[in-house]
């Protein structure tokens, strides 16, 4: 195998790892958005006291403040997820292009 094929192969593997990392982060962000949406629904539906976690303890909190905080966190997570989707698409396109180059280079080196 030529040095060029070996170098391209190494770059391809690194790009695959980057793609997997981005996909995993995107999935975590999506789960975070879902969790925050559930929390929003619970807070909206509550008629009694509302509590917010502060480390290992729960503190009584103002319902409006908790709702605003959850909304802000959800927006931040959604923005992060969109950014990760953009990165994922870009890396996927690079992977496809690199795969073509790798196949062409491999055919030429045979």
C-alpha positions in Angstrom: 0.0 0.0 0.0 1.4 3.4 -1.0 2.1 6.1 1.5 -0.6 8.3 -0.1 -3.2 5.6 0.5 -2.0 5.0 4.0 -2.2 8.8 4.8 -5.7 9.0 3.3 -6.8 6.0 5.2 -5.5 7.5 8.5 -7.2 10.8 7.8 -10.4 8.9 6.9 -10.4 7.0 10.2 -9.8 10.3 12.2 -12.7 11.9 10.3 -14.9 8.8 11.1 -14.1 9.2 14.8 -14.9 12.9 14.7 -18.3 12.1 13.0 -19.1 9.5 15.7 -18.3 12.0 18.4 -20.5 14.7 16.8 -23.3 12.2 16.4 -23.1 11.1 20.0 -23.1 14.8 21.2 -26.1 15.5 19.0 -28.0 12.6 20.5 -27.1 13.8 24.0 -28.4 17.3 23.1 -31.6 15.8 21.7 -32.2 13.9 24.9 -31.5 17.0 27.0 -34.1 18.9 24.9 -36.7 16.2 25.5 -35.9 16.1 29.2 -36.3 19.8 29.5 -39.6 19.7 27.6 -40.9 17.1 30.0 -39.7 19.3 33.0 -41.5 22.3 31.4 -44.7 20.4 31.2 -44.5 19.2 34.8 -43.8 22.7 36.0 -46.6 24.2 33.9 -49.1 21.5 35.2 -48.0 21.9 38.9 -50.4 23.7 41.2 -48.3 23.5 44.3 -44.8 24.4 45.3 -42.0 24.1 42.7 -38.5 22.9 43.6 -35.3 23.2 41.8 -32.2 21.0 42.3 -29.1 22.8 43.7 -26.5 20.1 43.8 -27.7 17.3 46.0 -30.5 19.2 47.6 -33.9 20.6 46.4 -34.8 24.3 47.0 -38.2 25.8 46.8 -38.3 28.2 43.8 -40.6 30.7 42.1 -42.6 28.9 39.4 -42.0 31.7 36.9 -38.3 31.7 37.5 -38.1 28.0 37.0 -40.2 28.2 33.8 -37.9 30.9 32.4 -34.8 28.9 33.4 -36.1 25.7 31.7 -37.0 27.7 28.6 -33.5 29.2 28.4 -31.8 25.9 28.9 -34.0 24.3 26.3 -33.2 27.0 23.8 -29.5 26.7 24.5 -29.7 22.9 24.0 -31.7 23.3 20.8 -29.1 25.7 19.4 -26.3 23.4 20.3 -28.2 20.5 18.6 -28.6 22.6 15.4 -24.9 23.5 15.4 -24.0 19.8 15.8 -26.3 18.9 12.9 -24.5 21.4 10.7 -21.1 19.9 11.8 -22.4 16.4 11.3 -23.5 17.2 7.7 -20.2 18.9 6.9 -18.1 16.0 8.3 -20.4 13.4 6.5 -19.8 15.3 3.2 -16.0 15.3 3.8 -16.2 11.6 4.6 -18.0 10.8 1.4 -15.5 12.9 -0.6 -12.5 11.3 1.1 -13.9 7.8 0.6 -14.1 8.5 -3.2 -10.6 9.9 -3.2 -9.4 6.9 -1.2 -11.0 4.4 -3.6 -9.5 6.3 -6.6 -6.1 6.4 -5.1 -6.3 2.8 -4.1 -7.2 1.8 -7.7 -4.4 3.8 -9.1 -1.8 2.4 -6.7 -2.7 -1.2 -7.6 
